[in-house]
Amino acid sequence: MYIDDIQQAIDRCPRQHLLHLPTPLQPLDRLRRQIGGPRIWIKRDDLTGLAFGGNKSRYLEFTLAEALAQGADAVVLSAVVHSNHCRQFAAAAARLGLQAVVVLREDDSAMGRTDPITGNYLLNRLFGARIRLAPAADINAVVAEEMDRLRAAGRRPFTGLSAVLSRVAYIQCSLELSVQCQAQDIRPAAIVIGSGTNSLAGLLAGFALLDTDVTFVGTPQSHLQDPAHAAQHVVRAAMEAIEHLDLRCPAPPQVAQVRVDDSFVGTGFGHLDPPTRDSIHLLARTEGLLVDPAYTGKAFHALLDGVRRGLWPDDGDVLFVHTGGTPALFTYGADLLAANGA
Ligand SMILES: Cc1ncc(COP(=O)(O)O)c(C=O)c1O
């Protein structure tokens, strides 16, 4: 399909423009000189422009537009304490004049800690979100309680932000990538992204619509419950996004194009392991760029691992999609420096 036709289908979705797009695509030449292998490019979705950026900003343009179209004046979201999603949500809500409520879950990683007040937790508070903390088992009950409280106060609250729109948002990202790759004569052998579901599925859908054959490596933040069917799940999610836009693919996305690899999770969500820490240091010291311990650092470890194992031809290109998450770095403090002589 032509880019313009796909863009027109996306443009039919309600949208509040909050971001600075397209985000840059830049080469990691100093890193390549150090580690060898293919040319490596980084798509800077940490620079989407809203509150330190990130992948969730893209879909908030669509899903909050739907909330506004339904007459909402308040929005409720739940996630882990240092959720990047909640931070971008609270910022977008502030920009759109919506009251944001975030229900935050503590866990056993730095991503689940409220003390000290730093990172995304601090930012949520700066954006004026109402914050509720709750144990995992009570999250749904607290969300329901907050919805009731808002209704009783005469507000029109909205929850249940749309997953399919986060894939549509990454179809948009694939259109940007396609233009950028053409302009710089890049033919990606693989695209690596720190996502096991929505952003990954959106990219897969976008490149299928564009009839461009690429393989994808997606790293989820937690261990997969059904690894044997993870790629199938992503293909199904991609098809749902294509159907949402009422488009048809020249050739539908294939399971063989997708590897969802949870071997970089380490001991669990938000746990910083030595190879992830080394990957964060290597990128910081060769390129002056930051990735985070929970999502993009683990995905970047996957990319480095692929280069070291010679998975991609040396005369080709590999693309890394930086999905953001950098404010979470501050929650890890000295753990980021341990054992690296930093
Ligand atoms: C920085 C970052 N990268 C990636 C993801 C995963 O995104 P997706 O839900 O599209 O898999 C998240 C989710 O919150 C995130 O915060």
The ligand as an SDF file (V2000), in Angstrom:
LIG
                    3D

 16 16  0  0  0  0  0  0  0  0999 V2000
    9.9570    2.4880   28.1850 C   0  0  0  0  0  0  0  0  0  0  0  0
    8.9720    1.4460   27.7710 C   0  0  0  0  0  0  0  0  0  0  0  0
    9.2740    0.6500   26.7370 N   0  0  0  0  0  0  0  0  0  0  0  0
    8.4290   -0.3140   26.3300 C   0  0  0  0  0  0  0  0  0  0  0  0
    7.2170   -0.5450   26.9690 C   0  0  0  0  0  0  0  0  0  0  0  0
    6.3330   -1.6710   26.4900 C   0  0  0  0  0  0  0  0  0  0  0  0
    5.4080   -1.1920   25.5750 O   0  0  0  0  0  0  0  0  0  0  0  0
    4.2750   -2.1080   24.9290 P   0  0  0  0  0  0  0  0  0  0  0  0
    3.1000   -2.0620   25.8470 O   0  0  0  0  0  0  0  0  0  0  0  0
    3.9870   -1.5050   23.6330 O   0  0  0  0  0  0  0  0  0  0  0  0
    4.8400   -3.4920   24.8110 O   0  0  0  0  0  0  0  0  0  0  0  0
    6.8550    0.2650   28.0500 C   0  0  0  0  0  0  0  0  0  0  0  0
    5.5850    0.0440   28.7600 C   0  0  0  0  0  0  0  0  0  0  0  0
    5.2220    0.7120   29.6720 O   0  0  0  0  0  0  0  0  0  0  0  0
    7.7580    1.2820   28.4550 C   0  0  0  0  0  0  0  0  0  0  0  0
    7.4620    2.0730   29.5010 O   0  0  0  0  0  0  0  0  0  0  0  0
  1  2  1  0
  2  3  1  0
  2 15  2  0
  3  4  2  0
  4  5  1  0
  5  6  1  0
  5 12  2  0
  6  7  1  0
  7  8  1  0
  8  9  2  0
  8 10  1  0
  8 11  1  0
 12 13  1  0
 12 15  1  0
 13 14  2  0
 15 16  1  0
M  END
$$$$
